[in-house]
Amino acid sequence: MSGHEVPPGAAVGQALAHESAALHVTGQALYTDDLGVRLAGLLHAWPVGSPHAHARVLSVDVSPALSVPGVARVLTRSDVPGVNDAGVKGDEPLFPEEVMFVGHAVCWVLADSEDAARQGAAAVQVAYEPLPSLISLREAMDASSFQGAQSTLRRGDVTVGLAQAAHVFEGEFELGGQEHFYLETHASLAHVDEAGQVFIQCSTQHPSETQDITAHVLGLDANEVTVQCLRMGGGFGGKEMQPHGFAAIAALGAVLTGRPVRLRLNRTLDLTMTGKRHPFHASWKAGFDAEGRFTALQVQLTSDGGWSLDLSEPVMARALCHVDNAYFIPHVEARGRIARTNKTSQTAFRGFGGPQGMLVVEDLLGRVAPLLGLEGHELRQRNFYRPGECTPYGQPVRHAERLETIWTELLASSDFHARREQVAAFNAANDHVKRGLAVTPVKFGISFNFTAYNQAGALVHVYKDGSVLVNHGGTEMGQGLHTKMLQVAATALGVPLASVRLAPTRTDKVPNTSATAASSGADLNGGAVKDACDQIRARLAEVAAGRLAVHPDDVRFEDGRVFPLGHPGRGFPFRELVHDAYHRRTQLWAAGFYRTPGLHWDREAMQGEPFKYFSYGASVTEVELDGFTGAYRVLRADLLHDVGDSLSPLIDLGQVEGGYLQGLGWLTLEELRWDESTGAGRGRLLTQAASTYKLPSLSELPADFRAALLRQATETGVVYGSKAVGEPPLMLAISAREAIRAACAAFGPPGQPTPLASPATPEAAFWALHAARTPSPPDAPGATEGVPT
């Protein structure tokens, strides 16, 4: 059923508040760490972290910790009954013999209180043999320290494409990572019941994988471990892979002591121990014809994967698949490799490599536009995908015309061209403050890179009183997935939203689920919920058909009533039908399943159709920049985004706005700093608190913030014609970075490239505008089309 087949008055498409909104704002919403107080004899876990970025563990003496009042046990490598590994690649020992980053946990102390556990951890004596370390991405590149697969994406022949070009440019670009900074830090709570069943409450985006890894650490079968995720206080990808080891520690402690174990990282521990968005380095060469259209792009991407692989390989694959963003490039050669450094293992983060790949091409276009004598928006529009064209990996760009539609509508609604003139007039009248205005597009593929992950299950119960209970495999981290699933179930069964309840996500209700990630939570779980509801509805239609004397296909379910097609007055309540169906021994529950159709992907050749569809969007941002300090203000942002036929417009609008603001943080504020000195603090994260790591907040919101969803945008083949909304809006913030570049450029003469570091902090903006004020001579590198560095 697509968007235009949604029945009148359906819950789908209504602008509803988040299903837990009232609980959130009143403090009644429970999170993992709120549940431990209900358990008697609770133990608290605290890590013994390495002070070295790289060292061999020579010995661990836990006896001093055991004499600390309240300490019950210290977990070490010898306590693991199963596999001593917390990852899926076999490269993440739960208790390491060789520590690989500052904060790497050597052992864990369990105590009656968090304070006692912390004191016990301080008492553990560990002897280390320090080893050479690699901290920065450039250090790893110089040392040829790489891990995992090295992939290449090709189309055509870049040598031919560059030879055909009227203009050839080359350069390099380094972009920073990002801390998830979810409101709720990592938390797990484990206990064992009388049958030996291990039950784990966990703040995890991937309960099934948390179950799998905990089971193999404990040496148990998966059916002996149950994981539940009630809700998360944010995730953004940081709880896709990273929670598993923490859950395993809590479960191991519970099994060995017979007491429930709570493990919750405080903010400093969370920042120190958990992975972030991958920083990237890119070196590129690009060719353009006389009209400013791409002829070729050759690019080498290198990501900083940290100490282990985690999800670095699929992150790189998605980066390579998005280095084209919204632009058709005839000849492409994009290579990707993953550096190994002595830092936290970098992991999934909203966009999953897509933002990094897209930023490379957007930065490139922003740098070369002046050298081509074109405005940035003109250069971008000339290179848009057109209907019938394919990506470098061979996937047709379906609905490519939406790029032009969104672009045209947004330029009109934002009054872009008139405002360009206003900005130019403002800049001419002001020597020390300049404004910049920019527009950028988004094309983002939706589905997991790994085809097997594109499946989901659901379990739906209809009770004898007509009420409905929905279980599905997706997790709620504040993004509104549960709200959408309630709307899908209510619409599919034709019942009021108030009669549907959602149960917490549990591995013993819906097994073998994929992570709630890749923006696919609503697509996958919505498809599964709808499938389960459709099965129940078909059975009920058979029963209703006999009572109404019509064919089952002519039975309609709307707003809690059942009636013949075209005759609502002959209807009767849904609960009466359920009563009749039960007494006729009709099955009133169903297991639903959904797998995304039409996907195929050759990971070696980097060819195929890995995405179900593309989400499109564009944004216009205007900034004002102070020439003395580089400080900026976002004056106005206009966003237009394609979510298909929205399942829940208020939720989707919030995701678009929130994604933009988080992207603004990544691109302009949030700067991760590690100690790269040769001193005792080498490898330590310097920005390990909110006092040193600047997050976007209310003060960074655009003074004038306008967001809208594209109309008449049905996506066939997806639940109720909808599209994903989680990740794509983050890249709308690229226009803010380009606006800052334009403001910096306004301090100098026209026609010059303006390199800009990422993140474009006030400091970075100051140096960019300083360079614009003092441009290089014509024969210097960066002033010619040869090397705009």
Beta strands, then each sheet from edge to edge (+ up, - down):
strand 1: 43-49
strand 2: 55-61
strand 3: 71-75
strand 4: 98-99
strand 5: 105-111
strand 6: 125-130
strand 7: 146-155
strand 8: 167-175
strand 9: 187-192
strand 10: 198-202
strand 11: 225-229
strand 12: 261-264
strand 13: 280-288
strand 14: 294-304
strand 15: 331-339
strand 16: 433-446
strand 17: 455-462
strand 18: 468-472
strand 19: 500-502
strand 20: 505-506
strand 21: 555-558
strand 22: 561-564
strand 23: 572-573
strand 24: 589-595
strand 25: 600-602
strand 26: 607-609
strand 27: 613-626
strand 28: 632-641
strand 29: 704-709
sheet 1: 3+ 5- 1+ 12+ 9- 10+ 11+ 20-
sheet 2: 4+ 2- 6+
sheet 3: 7+ 15- 14- 13+ 8-
sheet 4: 16+ 27- 28+ 29+
sheet 5: 19+ 18+ 17- 24+
sheet 6: 21+ 22- 23+
sheet 7: 25+ 26-
end
